Amino acid sequence: MVSQKTASTEIGFTHDDFAALLDKYDYHFSPGDVVAGTVFSLEPRGALIDIGAKTAAYIPVQEMSINRVDAPEEVLQSNETREFFILTDENEDGQLTLSIRRIEYMRAWERVRQLQAEDATVRSQVFATNRGGALVRIEGLRGFIPGSHISTRKPKEDLVGEELPLKFLEVDEERNRLVLSHRRALVERKMNRLEVGEVVIGSVRGIKPYGAFIDIGGVSGLLHISEISHEHIDTPHSVFNVNDELKVMIIDLDAERGRISLSTKQLEPEPGDMLKNRDRVYDMADEMAAKYRDQMQAKTQENGSGGGSAIAPADLDISEDELPSATEE
């Protein structure tokens, strides 16, 4: 018969032994790790999460979502198991701080990079405006639309609450820059229905020393000064006024840069007619455009390039920063 004293000695397990065993089998957690955890307790401004550490980890309410959260119950439920991002090392109490927001943030950037690679058009509602442009949210990330890439006659402040189609201009997670273009989305949609060599009617929206910006169906095309007439022109202001209506021919569609280049020079029956007899240019526009298309087709066949359109000087001379906003006159 084994004595009670002997049994106690054989199965004895001190506090230090238990701590050593925990250390032996405890997982090592580091900031940046993504771990599975179960909601242990919902607190007024956060939640305790069991991730297998000695002490329950803590997630504050502001780290529960990429979007605004006022109470833990909006995101988490008791006993729910999900992934958490380890945000900080243990504090003096041995407690880790967790985040869901960081996981959503990383996955959101991954998604917008994929959308940019696919050249996708996305839709988002404007939630605020500032002097530079408008603010939207894409996959929960804050995006910026520069004023020069907003194609609407409305004042920017009236866009709040309006949903816009958008294309990606810049996706840079390191610099936290997500820049989008309303203009490019509209131009792409419009360009799907336009062709090089087509004659369209537009109105002069703005005049610059290098040319006139023509509104054609809600998107802007550039009539460069070199494409107004075969005769020399000192300034587009000497030929056009804002709100003038005119016929122009499309000579280039640049989907990647979101630009439409236009010409009236190619529609002149005689050199200088845009300055001397504009009505004749408009009356014979379709005929001259047909000749232009035939010339381009013959040149394409001669070069054996299998495609093509005229390259407008405008696309060589004008930078993105020089383009006016849609409301600029």
Phi, psi and omega per residue, in radians:
M1 nan 2.271 -3.125
V2 -1.440 2.282 -3.119
S3 -1.251 2.751 -3.134
Q4 -1.091 -0.619 -3.136
K5 -1.156 -0.722 3.134
T6 -1.124 -0.759 3.140
A7 -1.060 -0.729 -3.118
S8 -1.102 -0.657 -3.135
T9 -1.174 -0.673 -3.070
E10 -1.245 -0.628 -3.063
I11 -1.848 0.151 -3.119
G12 -1.074 2.444 -3.071
F13 -2.532 1.738 -3.053
T14 -1.362 2.947 3.097
H15 -1.066 -0.682 3.129
D16 -1.141 -0.664 3.093
D17 -1.081 -0.736 -3.113
F18 -1.128 -0.732 3.128
A19 -1.118 -0.693 3.135
A20 -1.141 -0.672 3.115
L21 -1.133 -0.719 3.092
L22 -1.061 -0.765 3.128
D23 -1.069 -0.633 -3.099
K24 -1.167 -0.697 -3.047
Y25 -1.811 0.000 -3.098
D26 -1.271 2.447 3.054
Y27 -1.325 2.584 3.087
H28 -1.708 2.082 -3.091
F29 -1.863 2.441 3.137
S30 -2.308 2.589 3.061
P31 -0.963 2.363 -3.086
G32 1.769 -0.304 3.089
D33 -1.253 2.590 2.988
V34 -1.934 2.140 -3.037
V35 -2.265 2.771 3.031
A36 -1.486 2.458 3.121
G37 -2.568 2.728 3.135
T38 -2.041 2.333 -3.127
V39 -1.143 2.072 -3.077
F40 -1.641 -0.713 -3.102
S41 -2.773 2.347 3.058
L42 -1.577 2.218 -3.131
E43 -1.902 2.932 -3.126
P44 -0.984 -0.687 -3.093
R45 -2.184 0.460 3.130
G46 3.037 -2.796 3.137
A47 -2.677 2.603 3.034
L48 -1.641 2.344 -3.030
I49 -2.191 2.281 3.076
D50 -1.545 1.947 3.107
I51 -2.022 0.209 3.131
G52 1.599 0.136 3.085
A53 -1.515 3.016 -3.139
K54 -1.112 -0.628 -3.114
T55 -2.092 2.465 3.111
A56 -1.032 2.363 3.109
A57 -1.373 2.889 -3.079
Y58 -2.214 2.391 3.038
I59 -2.120 2.036 3.117
P60 -1.288 2.735 -3.045
V61 -1.061 -0.574 -3.112
Q62 -1.244 -0.190 3.105
E63 -1.822 0.213 -3.056
M64 -1.531 -0.266 -3.117
S65 -2.825 2.712 3.042
I66 -1.228 -0.352 3.085
N67 -1.736 2.940 -3.128
R68 -1.156 2.333 3.094
V69 -2.253 2.261 -3.132
D70 -1.697 -0.461 -3.116
A71 -2.523 2.504 -3.121
P72 -0.949 -0.593 -3.091
E73 -1.087 -0.310 3.118
E74 -1.219 -0.371 -3.045
V75 -2.093 -0.725 -2.991
L76 -1.989 2.690 3.030
Q77 -2.214 2.608 3.116
S78 -1.015 2.410 3.124
N79 1.241 0.080 3.087
E80 -1.261 2.421 3.088
T81 -1.967 2.301 -3.129
R82 -2.785 -3.120 -3.137
E83 -1.510 2.524 3.078
F84 -2.350 2.598 3.083
F85 -1.720 2.289 3.102
I86 -1.428 2.009 -3.000
L87 -1.554 -0.725 -3.094
T88 -2.405 2.838 3.027
D89 -1.182 2.996 3.108
E90 -1.064 2.474 3.020
N91 -1.486 -2.966 -3.085
E92 -1.119 -0.328 3.096
D93 -1.621 0.078 3.140
G94 1.387 0.337 -3.066
Q95 -1.811 2.322 3.085
L96 -1.567 2.647 3.045
T97 -1.850 2.326 -3.059
L98 -1.959 2.941 3.108
S99 -2.619 2.412 2.922
I100 -1.721 -0.595 -3.115
R101 -0.949 -0.717 -3.102
R102 -1.138 -0.660 3.087
I103 -1.124 -0.810 3.131
E104 -1.087 -0.654 -3.141
Y105 -1.093 -0.833 -3.137
M106 -1.108 -0.747 -3.113
R107 -1.236 -0.546 3.095
A108 -1.144 -0.759 3.096
W109 -1.119 -0.684 3.095
E110 -1.060 -0.726 -3.121
R111 -1.187 -0.765 -3.117
V112 -1.210 -0.550 3.044
R113 -1.106 -0.677 3.107
Q114 -1.156 -0.752 3.133
L115 -1.101 -0.684 3.106
Q116 -1.134 -0.753 3.134
A117 -1.070 -0.572 3.120
E118 -1.460 -0.028 -3.072
D119 0.922 0.742 -3.068
A120 -1.349 2.651 2.965
T121 -1.729 2.226 3.130
V122 -2.017 2.818 3.102
R123 -2.103 2.410 3.136
S124 -2.666 2.659 -3.110
Q125 -1.601 2.337 3.083
V126 -1.232 2.204 3.134
F127 -1.895 -0.203 3.103
A128 -2.902 2.811 3.052
T129 -2.319 2.785 3.024
N130 -2.505 -3.022 -3.076
R131 -1.059 -0.554 -3.068
G132 -1.487 -0.424 -3.086
G133 2.954 -2.441 -3.062
A134 -2.291 2.693 -3.126
L135 -1.990 2.397 3.127
V136 -2.396 3.011 3.042
R137 -2.116 2.256 3.092
I138 -2.120 2.058 -3.092
E139 0.954 0.540 3.138
G140 1.543 -0.189 3.127
L141 -1.549 2.558 3.106
R142 -1.391 2.188 3.112
G143 -2.028 2.704 -3.098
F144 -2.118 2.337 3.044
I145 -1.928 1.922 3.100
P146 -1.051 2.605 -3.136
G147 -0.975 -0.603 -3.135
S148 -1.222 -0.182 3.138
H149 -1.961 0.304 3.033
I150 -1.828 1.970 -3.094
S151 -1.782 1.521 3.072
T152 -2.802 2.668 3.099
R153 -1.497 -0.126 -3.140
K154 -1.239 2.586 2.942
P155 -1.065 2.542 -3.073
K156 -0.956 -0.706 -3.075
E157 -1.119 -0.384 3.121
D158 -1.396 -0.081 -3.130
L159 -1.456 -0.238 -3.111
V160 -1.021 2.205 -3.106
G161 1.629 -0.167 -3.124
E162 -1.600 2.419 3.123
E163 -1.582 2.271 -3.081
L164 -2.115 2.518 2.949
P165 -1.346 2.461 -3.008
L166 -2.453 2.584 2.982
K167 -2.024 2.710 -3.129
F168 -1.464 2.309 3.019
L169 -1.788 -0.749 -3.096
E170 -2.579 2.290 3.060
V171 -2.243 1.796 -3.047
D172 -2.355 1.701 -3.100
E173 -1.156 -0.680 -3.097
E174 -1.068 -0.688 -3.138
R175 -1.646 0.017 -3.138
N176 0.973 0.790 -3.117
R177 -2.049 2.120 3.059
L178 -2.248 1.821 -3.033
V179 -2.023 2.356 -3.046
L180 -2.262 2.889 -3.124
S181 -2.304 2.138 2.984
H182 -1.338 -0.679 -3.106
R183 -1.029 -0.803 -3.111
R184 -1.106 -0.658 3.123
A185 -1.109 -0.742 3.132
L186 -1.198 -0.721 3.137
V187 -1.096 -0.730 3.127
E188 -1.063 -0.793 3.134
R189 -1.088 -0.748 3.118
K190 -1.175 -0.688 -3.097
M191 -1.131 -0.465 3.096
N192 -1.118 -0.344 -3.122
R193 -1.899 0.033 -3.106
L194 -1.951 2.771 3.108
E195 -2.398 2.592 3.025
V196 -1.113 2.337 -3.098
G197 1.662 -0.074 -3.139
E198 -1.461 2.473 3.080
V199 -1.658 2.270 3.134
V200 -2.291 2.782 3.085
I201 -1.779 2.324 3.131
G202 -2.496 3.053 3.107
S203 -2.215 2.560 -3.112
V204 -1.243 2.071 -3.110
R205 -1.722 -0.546 3.139
G206 -2.798 2.654 -3.133
I207 -2.208 2.284 3.103
K208 -2.175 2.897 3.115
P209 -1.010 -0.495 -3.082
Y210 -1.638 -0.076 3.130
G211 2.799 -3.051 -3.134
A212 -2.066 2.450 3.075
F213 -1.660 2.169 -3.021
I214 -1.946 2.203 3.080
D215 -1.446 2.084 3.074
I216 -2.180 1.731 3.102
G217 1.159 0.559 3.079
G218 1.673 -0.081 3.044
V219 -2.119 2.792 -3.017
S220 -1.828 2.362 3.006
G221 -2.107 2.673 -3.128
L222 -1.806 2.145 2.986
L223 -1.713 1.650 -3.070
H224 -1.160 2.631 -3.098
I225 -0.988 -0.559 -3.141
S226 -1.304 -0.192 -3.128
E227 -1.911 0.223 3.123
I228 -1.442 -0.774 -3.090
S229 -2.716 2.781 3.037
H230 -1.248 -0.394 3.088
E231 -1.479 2.688 -3.115
H232 -1.166 2.443 3.107
I233 -2.225 2.249 3.141
D234 -1.265 -0.737 -3.111
T235 -2.696 2.489 3.097
P236 -1.058 -0.430 3.125
H237 -1.080 -0.407 3.138
S238 -1.379 -0.179 -3.089
V239 -1.953 -0.688 -3.024
F240 -2.148 2.763 2.934
N241 -2.129 2.677 3.057
V242 -1.015 2.409 -3.122
N243 1.426 -0.011 3.014
D244 -1.055 2.435 3.045
E245 -1.741 2.389 -3.102
L246 -2.666 2.838 3.040
K247 -1.686 2.348 3.119
V248 -2.354 2.773 3.074
M249 -1.971 2.433 3.094
I250 -1.364 2.172 3.119
I251 -1.997 -0.180 3.067
D252 -2.791 2.414 3.042
L253 -2.130 1.985 -3.121
D254 -1.939 1.600 -3.058
A255 -1.150 -0.664 -3.076
E256 -1.108 -0.699 -3.120
R257 -1.689 -0.047 3.082
G258 1.175 0.744 -3.077
R259 -2.221 2.559 3.040
I260 -2.130 2.169 3.115
S261 -1.841 2.406 -2.983
L262 -2.148 2.858 3.101
S263 -2.602 2.462 2.884
T264 -1.947 -0.356 3.116
K265 -1.009 -0.732 -3.105
Q266 -1.223 -0.181 3.141
L267 -1.701 -0.065 -3.106
E268 -1.251 2.110 3.031
P269 -1.110 -0.655 3.055
E270 -2.266 2.503 3.128
P271 -0.946 2.260 3.118
G272 1.629 -0.021 -3.111
D273 -1.087 -0.499 3.109
M274 -1.123 -0.402 3.135
L275 -1.665 -0.512 -3.019
K276 -1.837 -0.596 -3.017
N277 -2.602 1.235 -3.041
R278 -1.110 -0.602 3.139
D279 -1.066 -0.641 3.119
R280 -1.142 -0.667 3.099
V281 -1.055 -0.798 -3.102
Y282 -1.202 -0.654 -3.137
D283 -1.139 -0.609 -3.069
M284 -1.808 0.234 -3.045
A285 -1.013 -0.825 -3.097
D286 -1.129 -0.680 3.134
E287 -1.147 -0.784 3.136
M288 -1.171 -0.609 3.109
A289 -1.143 -0.670 3.108
A290 -1.102 -0.702 3.096
K291 -1.132 -0.698 3.125
Y292 -1.077 -0.782 3.140
R293 -1.106 -0.686 3.112
D294 -1.116 -0.706 3.127
Q295 -1.128 -0.738 3.134
M296 -1.143 -0.685 3.134
Q297 -1.150 -0.723 3.123
A298 -1.137 -0.697 3.133
K299 -1.155 -0.664 3.118
T300 -1.116 -0.772 3.135
Q301 -1.140 -0.658 -3.136
E302 -1.148 -0.693 -3.131
N303 -1.443 -0.310 -3.129
G304 1.159 0.527 -3.076
S305 -1.507 -0.338 3.087
G306 1.322 0.283 3.106
G307 3.030 -3.088 2.983
G308 2.375 2.796 3.055
S309 -2.647 2.824 3.119
A310 -1.117 2.523 3.083
I311 -1.728 2.021 -3.083
A312 -1.357 2.426 3.066
P313 -0.967 -0.476 -3.115
A314 -1.003 -0.675 -3.077
D315 -1.305 -0.244 3.095
L316 -1.588 -0.417 -2.978
D317 -1.785 -0.374 -2.955
I318 -1.846 2.265 3.081
S319 -1.602 2.904 3.122
E320 -1.007 -0.702 -3.046
D321 -1.191 -0.361 -3.095
E322 -1.450 -0.280 -3.114
L323 -1.235 2.350 -3.118
P324 -1.386 2.890 3.038
S325 -1.272 2.897 -3.074
A326 -1.150 -0.385 -3.100
T327 -1.701 -0.002 -3.104
E328 -1.278 2.332 3.110
E329 -1.894 nan nan
